[in-house]
Amino acid sequence: MSNFKRGMGEALVEKLGAEALFQSKLKIDIEEGKVFFAIRNGYGSFYVNGSSLFSYSNSGFTTHHKFGFVPSTVGKDYIAEADLKHMSVIEKFIDGYDAIKERATKYAGIEASGVSALYKFAPTLKNLDEQYFLVDTEVVFNAANDTENQESDDSRKTDRIDILLYDNHKRQLLFCEAKHFSNSELWAKSNSKPKVVSQLNKYNNQISSKTKSIISEYENTFAEYNQLMGTKLQSPLSVCKQCGLLIFGFDRNQMKRIKELLIADGSLLGYKHKLIGDILSNSRNTNTVKNIFTALR
């Protein structure tokens, strides 16, 4: 497997930092926990509600046409067919930012949308002194699958670890897979293991084989993120050996089923997991990421 790579490069970081769209829109939403920013290999990704809002590379900002093709102000809610010839589309993303963000919000999958409840725990100027952070999402170890404009690539649905958390005091990284209760990969026939177990095994092997690269690349990433956001992430020193499992999106009755079918029967024996029924409500607790991290470390 190729080496794990992260980092935009100094020139691209400086270019992004000077962009009006970043300064007046995206950075503010990142600080408010509405948008999440992740540094990739040679580009940056911005997410809203688990959906890819923008990518940023040497070519500038890009977004999917279904998000960015926004009409300029029409002046009324309903139009006639005859009005179409008088309409035009926005010429700059910054002019249609709110509409683009609203459209992107509607295209997220149930698990990515659930993870977005943790955006508020990304490092910002507002939480400089906190210990635990969300520092990455949709982490890909295979460089061939870690490309810009991922929306058109079916492979983006595989081999992507949903969450990367960070203990900024102990300087430790923790990968975590997130599964909604309804995901069939959690469930298996009697006397067999659910698919999520083999998925966790694969991730654990990748983490083990790439530990040095992971630490080195996130050292680069954190330095670039600090430059853009004014934060104080320390460079990582270690990575938790196991990828944890976060299960969410269930009620009390379904919690009983989880405990009976996944935990009591030993399906998840030896695999660290955390159960959170309503992840959105739970995220209002300022200790949410701390609780996840300490349970899965």
C-alpha positions in Angstrom: 0.0 0.0 0.0 1.2 3.5 -0.8 2.2 5.9 2.0 -0.6 7.9 3.7 -0.4 11.5 2.6 -1.9 14.7 4.0 -1.1 18.4 3.5 -2.0 21.2 1.1 1.5 22.9 1.0 2.4 26.3 2.2 1.6 28.2 -1.0 -1.9 26.7 -1.2 -2.6 27.4 2.5 -1.7 31.0 2.0 -3.8 31.2 -1.1 -6.8 29.8 0.6 -6.3 32.0 3.6 -6.6 35.1 1.4 -9.8 34.0 -0.4 -12.8 36.2 0.3 -15.1 33.1 0.3 -13.0 31.5 3.0 -12.6 34.7 5.1 -16.1 36.0 5.0 -18.2 32.8 4.8 -16.5 29.4 5.3 -14.2 30.4 8.3 -17.1 31.9 10.2 -19.2 28.8 9.6 -16.3 26.5 10.7 -16.0 28.5 13.9 -19.8 28.2 14.5 -19.6 24.4 14.0 -21.8 24.5 10.9 -19.1 23.6 8.3 -16.1 21.2 8.8 -12.8 21.8 7.1 -10.4 18.9 6.4 -7.0 19.0 4.8 -6.4 16.3 2.2 -3.5 15.4 -0.1 -2.9 18.5 -2.1 -6.3 20.1 -1.5 -8.9 21.0 1.2 -12.4 19.8 1.7 -15.3 21.7 3.3 -18.4 19.7 4.5 -21.9 20.7 5.6 -24.2 18.2 7.2 -21.9 15.4 6.0 -22.1 16.5 2.4 -19.1 17.9 0.3 -19.7 21.6 0.1 -16.5 22.8 -1.6 -13.1 21.5 -2.5 -10.1 23.9 -2.7 -7.0 23.3 -4.8 -4.7 25.2 -7.1 -7.7 25.5 -9.4 -9.6 27.4 -6.7 -12.9 26.4 -5.2 -15.1 23.7 -6.9 -18.5 22.3 -6.0 -20.9 19.9 -7.6 -23.1 21.5 -10.3 -26.3 20.5 -8.5 -25.1 22.8 -5.6 -23.4 25.6 -7.4 -25.8 26.3 -10.3 -27.8 28.9 -8.5 -30.0 31.5 -10.1 -29.4 35.2 -9.3 -32.0 36.9 -7.3 -35.4 36.6 -9.1 -37.4 38.9 -6.8 -40.3 36.5 -6.3 -40.9 33.0 -5.0 -42.8 31.7 -8.0 -41.9 32.2 -11.7 -43.6 31.6 -15.0 -42.0 29.9 -17.9 -41.6 33.3 -19.6 -39.5 34.5 -16.7 -36.8 32.0 -17.5 -35.3 33.9 -20.3 -34.7 36.9 -18.0 -32.9 34.8 -15.4 -29.2 34.3 -15.0 -27.0 32.3 -12.6 -24.6 33.6 -10.0 -21.1 34.4 -11.3 -19.3 33.9 -7.9 -19.8 31.2 -5.3 -19.7 33.9 -2.6 -22.8 35.5 -4.0 -24.8 32.3 -3.7 -23.1 30.8 -0.7 -26.2 30.4 1.5 -28.2 28.8 -1.3 -25.2 26.5 -2.2 -24.9 25.4 1.4 -28.7 24.8 1.7 -28.6 22.6 -1.4 -25.6 20.6 -0.2 -27.2 20.0 3.1 -30.0 18.0 1.5 -27.7 15.4 -0.1 -25.9 13.9 2.9 -26.3 10.2 3.9 -27.7 9.3 7.3 -24.3 8.4 8.8 -22.4 11.3 7.4 -25.2 13.6 8.6 -25.0 12.0 12.1 -21.2 12.6 12.2 -21.9 16.3 11.4 -23.3 16.8 14.8 -19.7 16.6 16.0 -18.5 19.5 13.8 -18.8 21.9 16.8 -15.9 20.0 18.3 -13.5 21.0 15.5 -10.6 23.1 16.7 -11.5 26.9 16.6 -10.6 30.1 18.4 -13.6 29.5 20.7 -12.4 26.2 22.1 -8.6 26.7 22.2 -8.2 25.3 25.7 -10.3 22.2 25.2 -8.5 18.8 25.3 -10.5 16.7 22.8 -11.3 17.6 19.2 -12.8 16.3 16.0 -9.8 16.7 13.5 -10.8 14.7 10.4 -13.6 12.9 8.7 -13.8 10.3 5.9 -10.2 9.3 6.2 -8.8 7.4 3.3 -5.6 5.4 3.5 -5.5 4.4 -0.1 -4.1 7.4 -2.1 -6.0 6.2 -5.2 -9.3 6.8 -3.5 -8.3 10.1 -1.9 -8.9 12.5 -4.8 -10.6 15.8 -5.3 -14.2 15.8 -6.6 -15.0 12.5 -4.9 -18.7 12.8 -5.4 -18.4 11.1 -8.8 -16.4 8.2 -7.5 -18.3 5.1 -6.2 -15.1 4.0 -4.4 -15.6 6.9 -2.0 -18.2 4.8 -0.2 -15.5 2.2 0.8 -12.4 2.3 2.9 -13.2 5.6 4.5 -13.0 5.8 8.3 -15.7 8.2 9.4 -14.1 10.0 12.3 -10.7 11.0 13.6 -10.6 12.4 17.2 -7.6 14.0 19.0 -6.5 14.3 22.6 -4.5 17.6 22.4 -3.0 17.1 25.9 -1.8 13.5 25.5 -1.2 14.2 21.8 -3.0 11.0 20.7 -5.1 10.3 17.6 -8.1 7.9 17.6 -9.9 6.6 14.5 -13.5 5.7 14.8 -16.1 4.1 12.5 -19.6 5.5 12.9 -22.7 3.3 12.2 -26.3 4.2 12.3 -28.5 1.6 14.0 -30.2 0.8 10.7 -27.0 -0.1 8.9 -27.1 -3.8 7.9 -23.3 -4.0 8.4 -24.0 -4.1 12.2 -26.2 -7.2 12.0 -25.4 -10.8 11.1 -27.1 -14.2 11.1 -26.8 -16.5 14.2 -23.3 -17.8 14.9 -21.6 -15.4 12.4 -19.9 -12.1 12.8 -21.4 -8.8 11.4 -19.6 -7.2 8.4 -18.5 -4.3 10.6 -16.1 -6.7 12.4 -14.1 -7.4 9.2 -14.2 -3.7 8.4 -12.7 -2.9 11.8 -10.0 -5.6 11.4 -9.0 -4.1 8.0 -8.8 -0.6 9.5 -6.8 -1.9 12.5 -4.3 -3.5 10.1 -4.0 -0.2 8.1 -3.5 1.8 11.2 -0.8 -0.6 12.4 1.1 -0.6 9.1 0.9 3.2 8.6 1.4 4.5 12.1 4.5 6.5 11.4 3.0 8.0 8.2 -0.2 8.9 10.1 1.7 10.8 12.8 4.0 12.5 10.4 1.3 13.6 8.0 -1.0 14.9 10.7 1.9 16.9 12.1 1.9 18.7 8.7 -1.9 18.9 8.7 -2.1 20.4 12.2 0.5 23.0 11.4 -1.4 24.1 8.2 -4.8 24.0 10.1 -3.3 26.2 12.9 -2.1 28.7 10.3 -5.5 29.0 8.7 -7.7 28.9 11.8 -5.4 30.5 14.5 -5.6 27.4 16.6 -3.1 25.6 18.8 -3.1 21.9 17.9 0.1 20.2 19.1 1.7 17.7 16.8 0.6 14.2 17.5 2.9 11.6 19.2 0.8 8.4 19.0 -2.2 6.7 17.5 -4.6 4.4 19.3 -4.0 0.9 18.0 -7.7 0.0 17.5 -10.3 1.8 15.4 -13.3 2.3 17.7 -16.9 1.9 16.7 -19.6 4.5 17.4 -23.2 3.2 17.1 -26.0 5.8 17.1 -29.5 6.6 15.9 -31.6 4.3 18.2 -34.2 4.5 21.0 -34.4 2.7 24.3 -36.1 -0.4 22.8 -33.5 -0.6 20.1 -30.8 -0.2 22.7 -32.0 -3.4 24.2 -31.7 -5.2 20.9 -28.2 -3.9 20.4 -27.1 -5.2 23.7 -28.7 -8.6 23.1 -27.5 -9.2 19.5 -24.2 -7.3 19.3 -22.8 -7.3 22.8 -24.3 -10.1 24.8 -23.6 -12.7 22.0 -20.0 -11.6 21.8 -20.1 -10.2 18.2 -18.2 -7.1 19.4 -16.0 -8.9 21.9 -12.5 -7.4 21.8 -13.8 -4.4 19.8 -14.2 -1.1 21.6 -17.5 0.6 21.0 -19.6 3.5 22.2 -23.4 3.7 22.1 -25.1 7.1 21.6 -28.8 7.0 20.9 -29.5 10.6 19.7 -26.2 11.9 18.6 -27.6 15.4 17.8 -29.0 15.9 21.4 -25.9 14.3 22.9 -23.6 16.7 21.0 -25.0 19.6 23.1 -23.0 18.1 25.9 -19.6 19.7 25.9 -18.0 16.4 27.0 -19.4 14.4 24.1 -16.0 13.9 22.2 -14.2 13.4 25.5 -16.7 10.6 26.4 -16.3 9.0 23.0 -12.5 9.2 23.2 -12.2 7.8 26.7 -14.6 4.9 25.9 -12.7 3.9 22.8 -9.1 4.6 23.7 
